[in-house]
Amino acid sequence: MEMISIEKELRDNTYPGRGIIIGKSADGTKAVTAYFIMGRSSNSRNRIFVEDGEGIRTQAFDPSKMEDPSLIIYAPVRVLGNKTIVTNGDQTDTIYEGMDKQLTFEQTLRTREFEPDGPNYTPRISGIMHVEGGTFNYALSILKSDQGDPASCNRYTFAYENPKAGQGRFISTYLHDGNPLPSFEGEPKLIAVPDDIDNFASLLWDSLNEDNKVSLFVRYIDIATGEYTSRIINKNQ
C-alpha cells in the first residue's frame, strides 16, 4: 500500500467527518493515536473534548444551545488496563464492558451497527490499542450500511501486529462531503507518524477544514512503560 500524506488528505477533504489514526512513532518507542470530530450543524459544532479519567468525553460547549445529545455526547477514549479504546460513538462503552468480560474486540462489536441517522447511516469506526511488556499491536473496525441500505450491515476489522515504526493507519466516517454523506471505503490509509506529539497535533489540526473542525485528541503511549502524554485542541475555547 502506498503511503499518503495525511496533511494533503485532510486539506483536500472538507468533510471526512470523524477520524481515527493509530500507529507507531518514527523512533519505534511510542504507540500513537489521534481522534478528531467535525460538524456541519450548529448542534455538532457546539462541542469540546474534556478529560475523563484516563480517557476523554465530549461535552456541550454551550449547554443552553444543545439540541439533541444522542450520537454526539459520548466517551471517544477509554482505558481498560493495557488497552486503549478509541471510537466515534457510545460503542466505546460497549467495547470496554465486553472486553472487561473477556470478549474480543470483534465480539463486542457484533452487538452494534452503524448509527441510526438515515439517510447517512454514519459508520461506527473503532480502534483498540494493546500495549504490554514492550509490545504493541492494534486493530481498527468499521461497521457500515451496505451502500446506504440500512437492512444490511457490513463489518470489517483490520488487525496490525508489531506495526512498523513511523507508520500508522487512518480511517474516517465519510469519503467526503455530500448529501447523503458517502461512507468510508476500503482499507484504512497508510500514513507517516512522527516522533513529536505537538508537531503531529499541529499538523492534523491545521490540516482540518477551518469551518467544520471541532476537536482533536492525540495521545503518545510509551511502549516500554505504558506512560502516556496527551493533547486536546478545541475550536471552542
Salt bridges, closest charged atoms under 4 A:
GLU7 OE2 - ARG11 NE 3.33
GLU9 OE2 - LYS189 NZ 2.53
ASP12 OD2 - LYS8 NZ 2.67
ASP90 OD1 - ARG112 NH2 2.71
ASP90 OD1 - ARG124 NH1 3.52
ASP93 OD1 - ARG78 NH1 2.90
GLU115 OE2 - ARG18 NH1 3.21
GLU132 OE1 - HIS130 NE2 3.11
ASP177 OD1 - ARG40 NH1 2.66
ASP198 OD1 - ARG231 NE 2.60
GLU210 OE1 - LYS213 NZ 3.28
